[in-house]
Amino acid sequence: MGSIQNGSHQPPAGGISSFRHLSYLRFVIMLFGGFSLINLGVTAFAQSTRPVLASSNPFLEYNYAFPGQISQALNSGTITCSAIYTYNVVSEKSCSLNLNSGIFSRIETTVDDGVIRQTTFTLRDNTIKIGDLALLFNAPNFHAYPRKVFFYWSKLFVIVSTTANGNHPSMRPVWTVTFTNTY
């Protein structure tokens, strides 16, 4: 039999070093995996809160009522028009269309000299936000004030009325969108 020596048994030096490297490698992999999961979670949350845009521009369905069009396009049975009198002379005509469904509840136009000069779309509650319009108009730069936001889109000046001023401008719900000619 061999002799028994008093003392502690020490593993070879290379074993401790490789154990430390293995533990460090496990820690790095777990840390990387944790950050990856957090990144996926944040991305999923951002996608779920992202504004949902219609597959097409909802305003273009009513392009016949945009500023610059001739007022004869408004000669439909569903649109009602009335004259606006200034000093007992008909100077302008106001037309409106009430809609029962869709994102717009009302469309109003102002006609002068047979040409549509201004069109206002009234939206149903919380259907579009300012950020949606910025994406829709491809206009990331807009001027926001407490209850008004201004855009330029396709040679038209766009005035947007919002219903809330506490949120970040891009998250404010839209109440009305008014298009006017810039000339």
Residue pairs with C-beta under 8 A, 6 or more apart in sequence:
51 129
51 131
51 132
51 135
53 132
53 135
53 136
54 103
57 136
58 102
58 103
58 104
59 66
59 121
59 136
59 177
59 179
62 104
62 107
62 119
62 121
63 69
64 73
64 74
65 73
65 74
65 95
65 97
65 107
65 109
65 116
65 119
66 116
66 119
66 156
66 179
67 115
67 116
67 117
67 118
67 119
67 156
67 179
67 180
67 181
68 115
68 116
68 181
69 115
69 116
70 114
70 115
70 116
71 93
71 95
71 109
71 111
71 114
71 115
71 116
72 114
73 116
74 81
74 95
74 109
74 111
74 116
76 97
78 97
79 95
79 96
79 97
80 95
80 96
80 97
81 93
81 94
81 95
81 96
81 111
82 93
82 94
82 95
83 90
83 92
83 93
83 94
84 90
84 91
84 92
84 93
84 94
84 110
85 91
86 92
91 112
92 110
92 111
92 112
92 117
93 110
93 111
93 112
94 108
94 109
94 110
94 111
95 108
95 109
95 111
96 106
96 107
96 108
96 109
97 106
97 107
97 108
98 105
98 106
99 105
99 106
99 107
102 124
103 123
103 124
103 127
103 128
104 121
104 122
104 123
104 124
105 122
105 123
105 124
106 121
106 122
107 119
107 120
107 121
107 122
108 119
108 120
108 122
109 116
109 118
109 119
109 120
110 116
110 117
110 118
110 119
111 117
117 180
117 181
118 178
118 179
118 180
118 181
119 178
119 179
120 176
120 177
120 178
120 179
121 176
121 177
121 178
122 175
122 176
123 174
123 175
123 176
123 177
125 173
126 173
127 174
128 173
128 174
129 170
129 171
129 172
129 173
129 174
130 142
130 144
130 149
130 160
130 162
130 169
130 170
130 171
130 172
130 174
131 170
131 171
132 174
133 139
133 142
133 149
133 151
133 158
133 160
133 174
133 177
134 140
134 142
134 151
134 170
137 151
137 153
137 154
137 158
138 153
139 151
139 152
139 153
142 149
142 150
142 151
142 169
143 149
143 150
144 169
144 172
146 165
147 161
147 162
147 163
147 165
148 159
148 160
148 161
148 162
149 159
149 160
149 162
149 169
149 172
150 157
150 158
150 159
150 160
151 157
151 158
151 160
152 158
152 182
153 179
155 181
155 182
156 179
156 180
156 181
156 182
157 179
157 180
157 181
157 182
158 177
158 178
158 179
158 180
159 177
159 178
159 180
160 174
160 176
160 177
160 178
161 174
161 175
161 176
161 178
162 169
162 172
162 173
162 174
162 175
163 172
163 173
163 174
163 175
164 172
164 173
165 172
